[in-house]
Amino acid sequence: MMKRDHDILPVLAVTMGDPSGIGPEIAVKVFSRETVYRDYRPLVIGNADQIAAAIGLCGSDIRVRTIRQPEEAKFQYGTIDLIDLPVAHPERIRAGEISAESGDIAFRSVVEGIELARSKRVDAVVTCPLHKEAMNLAGHHFSGHTEIFAHYTGSDKYAMLLADERIRIIHVTTHVSLRNACDLIKKKRIIEVIRLMDDALKSLGIERPQIGVAGLNPHSSDGGLFGDEEEKEIIPAIKEAVSEGIHASGPVPPDTLFALANGGRFDGCVAMYHDQGHIPFKLMGFRWDEARQVMKSVTGVNITLGLPIIRTSVDHGTAFEIAGKGIASPDALFMAMEYAKTLYLNRNR
């Protein structure tokens, strides 16, 4: 029997994120749009009481339907299919406040999503933001989503990819100190990340991706005047990538690379450390409203590469400063779901 169009749409498990932040709110805003159910088969993993509170906050008339497993979901507009995880002390969860209860439910939602994806009961996991301090306070000692997914999928070659409409950035190092990041800039890791980027861009439908690799030092060391990491580690990695047929260029001075990518010169960029890539990315995707003193739009997606499952996420934090106010932008979550769908379709075509 031929499958109906609805049956071939990806099943997306959206994790609620830290309920003291904006995760439940942006999830409700996304699920309140009818178009979402034409493009995906979405469900939420989290806590029913927290999602219900977010529905009230948003003034939505959408309902919650608790389920025990994805196979029970109906994926009908007007209802959020929710895999409900209990919270022992819900009274300790308050908007804008760090708590072990919030960190624990956020963490357990992610682990549940990973297990469902590994068993192929959902097609991708899309994560709302968690709070690292709250998660660690709950006894879950990870530095972020990326590390959780790597641990629970047994992945040792992975990287964080930031993606927007115009620019895509992958990182050689992420959640380590800047001092330690410099020591981790090694040829083996750089070539590994370039390969991950090349594969990712092809999985997004780009046949001959052009990849720009950043230098570590100002002016990419200017021929060794400001450091030797380019000569010893970065240039050899680029040469090896090129020998494998990858269209990699560099090292491009970091203060130039991202402007070139934004203009269309590169399909993807390799950043050497966290802020080198995150600052230009968020400069392009975050729009501040000075009059209202809020972000009027927040776009950008975080994708974990090198996993056996598909994982995308918003590339913003829990935004405790606006939690409970009903003004959070759901734009990044929409984009994260769309990237998850694209990756799923290209992987299964």
Sine and cosine of phi, psi and omega as CSV:
sin_phi,cos_phi,sin_psi,cos_psi,sin_omega,cos_omega
0.00,0.00,0.71,-0.71,0.01,-1.00
-0.95,0.30,0.68,-0.73,0.01,-1.00
-0.96,0.28,0.61,-0.79,0.13,-0.99
-0.95,0.31,0.40,-0.92,-0.02,-1.00
-0.81,0.58,-0.63,0.77,-0.03,-1.00
-0.88,0.47,-0.53,0.85,-0.07,-1.00
-0.97,0.26,-0.32,0.95,0.00,-1.00
-0.99,-0.15,0.00,1.00,0.10,-1.00
-0.94,0.33,0.58,-0.81,-0.03,-1.00
-0.93,0.36,0.61,-0.79,0.13,-0.99
-1.00,0.08,0.91,-0.42,-0.05,-1.00
-0.95,-0.30,0.85,-0.53,0.09,-1.00
-1.00,-0.07,0.92,-0.39,0.00,-1.00
-0.99,-0.14,0.89,-0.45,0.03,-1.00
-0.99,0.14,0.63,-0.77,-0.15,-0.99
-0.90,0.43,-0.49,0.87,-0.10,-0.99
0.99,0.16,-0.15,-0.99,0.01,-1.00
-0.95,0.30,0.88,-0.48,-0.06,-1.00
-0.94,0.35,-0.19,0.98,0.10,-1.00
-0.99,0.15,-0.14,0.99,0.03,-1.00
-0.95,-0.31,-0.45,-0.89,-0.12,-0.99
-1.00,-0.09,0.04,1.00,-0.06,-1.00
-0.81,0.58,-0.83,0.56,0.01,-1.00
-0.86,0.52,-0.60,0.80,0.00,-1.00
-0.90,0.44,-0.75,0.66,-0.04,-1.00
-0.94,0.34,-0.50,0.87,0.08,-1.00
-0.89,0.45,-0.72,0.69,0.02,-1.00
-0.88,0.47,-0.67,0.74,0.00,-1.00
-0.89,0.45,-0.62,0.79,0.04,-1.00
-0.93,0.37,-0.74,0.68,-0.06,-1.00
-0.95,0.31,-0.17,0.99,0.02,-1.00
-1.00,0.07,-0.01,1.00,0.01,-1.00
-0.97,-0.22,0.79,-0.61,-0.08,-1.00
-0.89,0.46,-0.53,0.85,-0.04,-1.00
-0.88,0.48,-0.45,0.89,-0.01,-1.00
-0.86,0.51,-0.61,0.79,-0.06,-1.00
-0.98,0.18,-0.19,0.98,0.13,-0.99
-1.00,0.08,-0.38,0.92,-0.08,-1.00
-0.97,-0.23,-0.39,0.92,-0.08,-1.00
-0.59,-0.81,0.18,-0.98,0.24,-0.97
-0.91,-0.41,1.00,0.00,-0.15,-0.99
-0.99,-0.14,0.52,-0.85,0.16,-0.99
-0.61,-0.79,0.27,-0.96,-0.01,-1.00
-0.91,-0.40,0.61,-0.79,0.16,-0.99
-0.92,-0.40,0.85,-0.53,-0.03,-1.00
0.08,-1.00,-0.64,-0.77,-0.04,-1.00
-0.83,-0.56,0.77,-0.64,-0.11,-0.99
-0.88,0.48,-0.65,0.76,-0.02,-1.00
-0.90,0.43,-0.63,0.78,-0.01,-1.00
-0.94,0.35,-0.62,0.79,0.06,-1.00
-0.93,0.37,-0.63,0.78,0.04,-1.00
-0.89,0.46,-0.64,0.77,0.04,-1.00
-0.90,0.44,-0.62,0.79,0.02,-1.00
-0.93,0.37,-0.57,0.82,0.07,-1.00
-0.88,0.47,-0.69,0.73,0.06,-1.00
-0.89,0.45,-0.66,0.76,0.02,-1.00
-0.87,0.49,-0.65,0.76,-0.06,-1.00
-0.99,0.11,-0.17,0.99,-0.03,-1.00
0.93,0.37,0.49,0.87,-0.03,-1.00
-1.00,0.01,0.45,-0.89,0.07,-1.00
-0.98,-0.21,0.23,0.97,0.04,-1.00
-0.93,0.37,0.50,-0.86,-0.03,-1.00
-0.94,-0.35,0.32,-0.95,0.06,-1.00
-0.96,-0.27,0.74,-0.68,0.07,-1.00
-0.86,-0.52,0.95,-0.32,-0.06,-1.00
-0.98,0.20,0.65,-0.76,0.03,-1.00
-0.73,-0.69,0.29,-0.96,0.02,-1.00
-0.99,-0.16,-0.39,0.92,-0.06,-1.00
-0.45,-0.89,0.39,-0.92,-0.09,-1.00
-0.85,0.53,-0.53,0.85,-0.05,-1.00
-0.90,0.45,-0.28,0.96,0.01,-1.00
-1.00,0.04,-0.17,0.99,-0.07,-1.00
-0.93,0.36,0.58,-0.81,0.03,-1.00
-0.97,-0.25,-0.33,0.94,0.06,-1.00
0.81,0.58,0.77,0.63,-0.01,-1.00
-0.93,-0.36,0.72,-0.70,0.04,-1.00
-0.85,0.53,0.67,-0.74,-0.02,-1.00
0.98,-0.21,-0.17,0.98,-0.01,-1.00
-0.69,-0.72,0.73,-0.68,0.13,-0.99
-1.00,-0.07,0.91,-0.42,0.16,-0.99
-0.96,0.27,0.86,-0.51,-0.13,-0.99
-0.80,-0.60,0.84,-0.55,0.20,-0.98
-0.99,0.15,0.95,-0.30,-0.18,-0.98
-1.00,0.03,0.85,-0.53,0.06,-1.00
-0.95,-0.31,0.73,-0.68,-0.09,-1.00
-0.96,0.29,0.43,-0.90,0.11,-0.99
-0.84,-0.55,0.82,-0.57,-0.09,-1.00
-0.92,0.39,-0.67,0.75,-0.06,-1.00
-0.77,-0.64,0.97,0.25,-0.04,-1.00
-0.88,0.48,-0.43,0.90,-0.01,-1.00
-0.91,0.41,-0.29,0.96,0.00,-1.00
-1.00,0.07,-0.09,1.00,0.02,-1.00
-1.00,-0.05,0.92,-0.40,-0.01,-1.00
-0.73,-0.68,0.61,-0.79,-0.06,-1.00
-0.84,0.54,0.77,-0.64,0.09,-1.00
0.98,0.18,0.14,0.99,-0.04,-1.00
-0.86,-0.51,0.68,-0.73,0.03,-1.00
-0.96,0.26,0.73,-0.68,0.06,-1.00
-0.48,-0.88,0.48,-0.88,0.05,-1.00
-0.90,0.43,-0.56,0.83,0.00,-1.00
-0.89,0.46,-0.69,0.72,0.03,-1.00
-0.91,0.41,-0.69,0.72,0.00,-1.00
-0.90,0.44,-0.58,0.81,-0.04,-1.00
-0.94,0.33,-0.72,0.69,-0.02,-1.00
-0.92,0.39,-0.57,0.82,0.05,-1.00
-0.90,0.44,-0.70,0.71,0.00,-1.00
-0.90,0.43,-0.73,0.69,-0.04,-1.00
-0.90,0.43,-0.53,0.85,0.05,-1.00
-0.90,0.44,-0.66,0.75,0.01,-1.00
-0.91,0.42,-0.72,0.69,-0.02,-1.00
-0.88,0.47,-0.64,0.77,0.05,-1.00
-0.88,0.47,-0.68,0.73,0.03,-1.00
-0.89,0.47,-0.67,0.74,0.01,-1.00
-0.87,0.49,-0.72,0.69,-0.02,-1.00
-0.90,0.43,-0.61,0.79,0.03,-1.00
-0.92,0.39,-0.62,0.79,0.03,-1.00
-0.94,0.34,-0.64,0.77,0.01,-1.00
-0.90,0.44,-0.55,0.84,0.02,-1.00
-1.00,0.01,0.11,0.99,0.07,-1.00
0.89,0.46,0.50,0.86,0.07,-1.00
-1.00,-0.04,-0.28,0.96,0.25,-0.97
-0.75,-0.66,0.37,-0.93,-0.08,-1.00
-1.00,-0.04,-0.36,0.93,0.00,-1.00
-0.30,-0.95,0.39,-0.92,0.07,-1.00
-0.91,-0.42,0.79,-0.61,0.03,-1.00
-0.88,-0.47,0.86,-0.52,-0.16,-0.99
-0.96,-0.29,0.70,-0.72,0.22,-0.98
-1.00,0.07,0.29,-0.96,-0.17,-0.99
-0.93,0.36,0.61,-0.79,0.17,-0.99
-0.92,-0.39,0.26,-0.97,-0.02,-1.00
-0.96,-0.28,0.89,-0.46,-0.13,-0.99
-0.88,0.47,-0.65,0.76,-0.02,-1.00
-0.92,0.40,-0.66,0.75,0.01,-1.00
-0.91,0.42,-0.65,0.76,0.01,-1.00
-0.89,0.46,-0.70,0.72,0.02,-1.00
-0.94,0.35,-0.54,0.84,0.07,-1.00
-0.88,0.47,-0.51,0.86,0.02,-1.00
-0.99,0.15,-0.01,1.00,0.05,-1.00
1.00,-0.09,0.17,0.99,0.01,-1.00
-0.97,-0.25,0.99,-0.16,-0.23,-0.97
-1.00,-0.06,0.99,0.17,0.08,-1.00
-0.77,-0.64,0.44,-0.90,-0.02,-1.00
-1.00,0.00,-0.07,1.00,0.05,-1.00
0.21,-0.98,0.01,-1.00,0.02,-1.00
-0.82,0.57,-0.72,0.70,-0.08,-1.00
-0.82,0.57,-0.71,0.70,-0.04,-1.00
-0.94,0.33,-0.54,0.84,0.06,-1.00
-0.90,0.44,-0.74,0.67,-0.02,-1.00
-0.90,0.44,-0.66,0.75,0.01,-1.00
-0.89,0.46,-0.69,0.73,-0.03,-1.00
-0.90,0.43,-0.76,0.65,-0.11,-0.99
-0.98,0.18,-0.13,0.99,0.12,-0.99
-0.95,-0.32,0.00,1.00,0.00,-1.00
0.92,0.40,0.57,0.82,-0.05,-1.00
-0.99,-0.13,0.76,-0.65,0.01,-1.00
-0.92,-0.40,-0.15,0.99,0.08,-1.00
-0.86,-0.52,0.99,-0.10,-0.09,-1.00
-0.58,-0.82,0.27,-0.96,0.00,-1.00
-0.36,-0.93,0.36,-0.93,0.03,-1.00
-1.00,-0.05,0.82,-0.58,0.08,-1.00
-0.92,-0.39,0.81,-0.59,0.12,-0.99
-0.99,-0.14,0.73,-0.68,-0.06,-1.00
-0.68,-0.73,0.69,-0.73,0.08,-1.00
-0.71,-0.71,-0.21,-0.98,-0.01,-1.00
-0.94,0.33,-0.53,0.85,-0.13,-0.99
-0.92,-0.38,-0.27,0.96,-0.14,-0.99
-0.55,-0.83,0.56,-0.83,0.03,-1.00
-0.70,-0.71,0.74,-0.67,-0.11,-0.99
-0.72,-0.69,0.76,-0.65,0.08,-1.00
-0.91,-0.42,0.44,-0.90,-0.11,-0.99
-0.89,-0.46,0.69,-0.72,0.10,-0.99
-0.96,0.27,-0.65,0.76,0.11,-0.99
-0.77,-0.64,0.43,-0.90,-0.01,-1.00
-0.76,-0.64,-1.00,-0.04,-0.17,-0.99
-1.00,0.03,0.92,0.40,0.13,-0.99
-0.68,-0.74,0.28,-0.96,0.03,-1.00
-0.91,0.42,0.39,-0.92,0.01,-1.00
-0.88,0.48,-0.63,0.78,0.02,-1.00
-0.88,0.48,-0.69,0.72,0.02,-1.00
-0.95,0.32,-0.55,0.83,-0.01,-1.00
-0.85,0.52,-0.65,0.76,-0.01,-1.00
-0.88,0.48,-0.58,0.82,0.00,-1.00
-0.97,0.26,-0.30,0.95,-0.05,-1.00
-1.00,-0.08,0.00,1.00,0.02,-1.00
-0.98,0.19,1.00,-0.02,-0.05,-1.00
-0.81,-0.59,0.49,-0.87,-0.05,-1.00
-0.81,0.59,-0.72,0.70,-0.06,-1.00
-0.84,0.54,-0.72,0.70,-0.01,-1.00
-0.94,0.34,-0.63,0.77,-0.03,-1.00
-0.90,0.44,-0.72,0.69,0.00,-1.00
-0.91,0.42,-0.57,0.82,0.05,-1.00
-0.88,0.48,-0.69,0.72,-0.02,-1.00
-0.94,0.33,-0.64,0.77,0.05,-1.00
-0.87,0.50,-0.68,0.73,0.03,-1.00
-0.89,0.45,-0.68,0.73,0.03,-1.00
-0.87,0.49,-0.66,0.75,0.03,-1.00
-0.90,0.43,-0.70,0.72,0.01,-1.00
-0.87,0.50,-0.71,0.70,0.02,-1.00
-0.89,0.45,-0.66,0.75,-0.04,-1.00
-0.91,0.42,-0.70,0.72,-0.01,-1.00
-0.90,0.44,-0.62,0.79,0.05,-1.00
-0.92,0.39,-0.58,0.81,0.02,-1.00
-0.94,0.34,-0.29,0.96,0.08,-1.00
-1.00,-0.04,0.09,1.00,0.09,-1.00
0.99,-0.13,0.15,0.99,0.02,-1.00
-1.00,-0.07,0.91,-0.41,-0.15,-0.99
-0.96,0.30,-0.68,0.74,-0.03,-1.00
-0.81,-0.58,0.95,0.30,-0.09,-1.00
-0.91,0.42,0.66,-0.75,0.08,-1.00
-0.98,-0.20,0.84,-0.53,-0.11,-0.99
-0.90,-0.44,0.81,-0.59,0.07,-1.00
-0.98,-0.20,0.77,-0.64,-0.04,-1.00
-0.96,-0.29,0.82,-0.57,-0.02,-1.00
-0.97,0.24,0.48,-0.88,0.22,-0.97
-0.98,0.18,0.21,-0.98,0.06,-1.00
-1.00,0.01,-0.64,0.77,-0.14,-0.99
-0.99,-0.13,0.29,-0.96,0.09,-1.00
-0.81,0.59,0.69,-0.72,-0.01,-1.00
0.85,0.52,0.42,0.91,-0.07,-1.00
0.79,0.61,0.62,0.78,0.08,-1.00
0.98,0.20,-0.12,0.99,0.05,-1.00
0.78,0.62,0.79,0.61,0.05,-1.00
0.95,0.31,0.41,0.91,0.04,-1.00
0.98,-0.18,0.03,1.00,0.00,-1.00
-0.94,0.34,-0.52,0.86,-0.11,-0.99
-0.87,-0.49,0.43,0.90,-0.01,-1.00
0.67,-0.74,0.26,-0.97,-0.06,-1.00
-0.85,-0.52,0.15,0.99,-0.01,-1.00
-0.89,0.45,-0.58,0.82,0.02,-1.00
-0.88,0.48,-0.77,0.64,-0.05,-1.00
-0.92,0.39,-0.66,0.75,-0.12,-0.99
-0.99,0.11,-0.54,0.84,-0.15,-0.99
-0.85,-0.53,-0.73,0.68,-0.17,-0.99
-0.97,0.24,-0.76,0.65,-0.01,-1.00
-0.88,0.48,-0.70,0.71,0.07,-1.00
-0.86,0.51,-0.59,0.81,0.02,-1.00
-0.92,0.39,-0.67,0.74,0.01,-1.00
-0.89,0.45,-0.69,0.72,0.01,-1.00
-0.88,0.48,-0.64,0.77,0.02,-1.00
-0.92,0.39,-0.65,0.76,0.04,-1.00
-0.88,0.48,-0.69,0.72,0.00,-1.00
-0.89,0.46,-0.63,0.78,0.01,-1.00
-0.90,0.43,-0.36,0.93,0.03,-1.00
-1.00,-0.01,0.03,1.00,0.00,-1.00
1.00,-0.05,0.12,0.99,0.04,-1.00
-0.99,0.10,0.69,-0.72,-0.02,-1.00
-1.00,0.04,0.98,0.20,-0.03,-1.00
-0.94,-0.34,0.62,-0.78,0.00,-1.00
-0.76,-0.65,0.50,-0.87,0.08,-1.00
0.66,-0.75,-0.21,-0.98,0.04,1.00
-0.96,0.29,0.76,-0.65,0.01,-1.00
-1.00,-0.01,0.72,-0.70,0.04,-1.00
-0.77,0.63,0.76,-0.66,-0.09,-1.00
-0.85,0.53,-0.50,0.87,-0.02,-1.00
-0.98,0.20,-0.02,1.00,0.00,-1.00
-0.89,-0.46,-0.55,0.83,-0.14,-0.99
-0.80,0.59,-0.76,0.65,-0.15,-0.99
-0.96,0.28,-0.49,0.87,0.11,-0.99
-0.92,0.40,-0.64,0.77,0.04,-1.00
-0.90,0.44,-0.68,0.74,0.01,-1.00
-0.90,0.43,-0.65,0.76,0.01,-1.00
-0.89,0.46,-0.48,0.88,0.02,-1.00
-1.00,0.06,-0.06,1.00,0.07,-1.00
0.96,-0.27,0.00,1.00,-0.03,-1.00
-0.92,0.38,-0.61,0.79,-0.02,-1.00
-0.84,-0.55,0.59,-0.81,0.10,-1.00
-0.99,0.14,-0.42,0.91,0.01,-1.00
-0.44,-0.90,0.44,-0.90,-0.01,-1.00
-0.83,-0.56,0.56,-0.83,0.10,-1.00
-0.95,-0.31,0.91,-0.41,0.05,-1.00
-0.99,-0.10,0.53,-0.85,-0.06,-1.00
-0.99,0.11,-0.47,0.89,-0.01,-1.00
-0.51,-0.86,0.19,-0.98,-0.18,-0.98
-0.76,0.65,-0.89,0.45,-0.13,-0.99
-0.95,0.31,-0.40,0.92,0.05,-1.00
-0.86,0.50,-0.59,0.80,0.02,-1.00
-1.00,-0.04,-0.60,0.80,-0.08,-1.00
-0.94,0.34,-0.59,0.80,-0.07,-1.00
-0.89,0.45,-0.80,0.60,0.03,-1.00
-0.90,0.43,-0.55,0.83,-0.01,-1.00
-0.90,0.44,-0.74,0.67,-0.03,-1.00
-0.96,0.27,-0.44,0.90,0.08,-1.00
-0.88,0.48,-0.57,0.82,-0.01,-1.00
-1.00,0.09,-0.48,0.88,-0.13,-0.99
-0.98,-0.19,-0.30,0.95,-0.04,-1.00
-0.98,-0.20,0.77,-0.64,-0.01,-1.00
-0.86,-0.50,0.91,-0.40,-0.06,-1.00
-1.00,-0.01,0.72,-0.69,0.07,-1.00
-0.98,-0.18,0.98,-0.22,-0.07,-1.00
-0.90,0.43,-0.62,0.79,-0.04,-1.00
-0.91,0.42,-0.67,0.74,-0.04,-1.00
-1.00,-0.03,-0.20,0.98,-0.01,-1.00
0.87,0.49,0.66,0.75,0.05,-1.00
-0.60,-0.80,0.30,-0.96,0.15,-0.99
-0.97,0.23,0.89,-0.45,-0.02,-1.00
-0.99,0.17,-0.36,0.93,0.07,-1.00
-0.44,-0.90,0.69,-0.72,0.04,-1.00
-0.72,-0.70,0.92,-0.38,0.03,-1.00
-0.87,-0.49,0.18,-0.98,0.00,-1.00
0.87,-0.50,0.66,-0.75,-0.08,-1.00
-0.83,-0.56,0.60,-0.80,0.09,-1.00
-0.95,-0.32,0.85,-0.52,-0.01,-1.00
-0.88,-0.48,0.74,-0.67,0.07,-1.00
-1.00,-0.04,0.89,-0.45,0.00,-1.00
-1.00,-0.06,0.41,-0.91,0.05,-1.00
1.00,0.01,0.14,0.99,0.01,-1.00
-0.99,-0.12,0.37,-0.93,0.10,-1.00
-0.98,0.18,-0.08,1.00,0.02,-1.00
-0.82,-0.58,0.22,-0.98,0.03,-1.00
-1.00,-0.06,0.80,-0.60,0.07,-1.00
-0.70,-0.71,0.84,-0.55,0.13,-0.99
-0.81,-0.59,0.29,-0.96,-0.07,-1.00
-0.41,-0.91,0.35,-0.94,0.24,-0.97
-0.90,0.44,0.51,-0.86,0.07,-1.00
-0.95,-0.30,0.80,0.60,0.14,-0.99
-0.58,-0.81,0.21,-0.98,-0.08,-1.00
-1.00,-0.01,-0.23,-0.97,-0.07,-1.00
-0.96,0.26,-0.28,0.96,0.07,-1.00
0.78,0.62,0.80,0.60,0.00,-1.00
-0.82,0.58,-0.48,0.87,-0.07,-1.00
-0.92,0.40,-0.36,0.93,0.04,-1.00
-0.88,-0.48,0.08,1.00,0.00,-1.00
-0.87,0.49,0.68,-0.74,0.02,-1.00
0.99,0.12,0.06,1.00,-0.03,-1.00
-0.98,-0.20,-0.21,0.98,0.04,-1.00
0.97,0.25,0.33,0.95,-0.09,-1.00
-0.90,-0.43,0.15,0.99,-0.05,-1.00
-0.95,0.32,0.60,-0.80,0.01,-1.00
-1.00,0.09,0.77,-0.64,0.03,-1.00
-1.00,-0.04,0.12,0.99,-0.14,-0.99
-0.84,0.55,-0.69,0.72,-0.05,-1.00
-0.91,0.40,-0.57,0.82,0.02,-1.00
-0.93,0.37,-0.64,0.77,0.10,-0.99
-0.84,0.55,-0.73,0.68,-0.04,-1.00
-0.91,0.41,-0.62,0.78,0.01,-1.00
-0.89,0.46,-0.63,0.77,0.03,-1.00
-0.92,0.38,-0.61,0.79,0.01,-1.00
-0.92,0.38,-0.65,0.76,0.07,-1.00
-0.90,0.44,-0.63,0.78,0.03,-1.00
-0.88,0.47,-0.66,0.75,0.03,-1.00
-0.90,0.44,-0.71,0.71,0.00,-1.00
-0.87,0.49,-0.71,0.70,0.02,-1.00
-0.89,0.46,-0.65,0.76,0.01,-1.00
-0.90,0.44,-0.74,0.68,-0.05,-1.00
-0.91,0.42,-0.65,0.76,0.01,-1.00
-0.94,0.34,-0.52,0.85,0.03,-1.00
-0.95,0.32,-0.46,0.89,-0.12,-0.99
-0.93,-0.36,0.20,0.98,-0.02,-1.00
-0.99,0.14,0.00,0.00,0.00,0.00
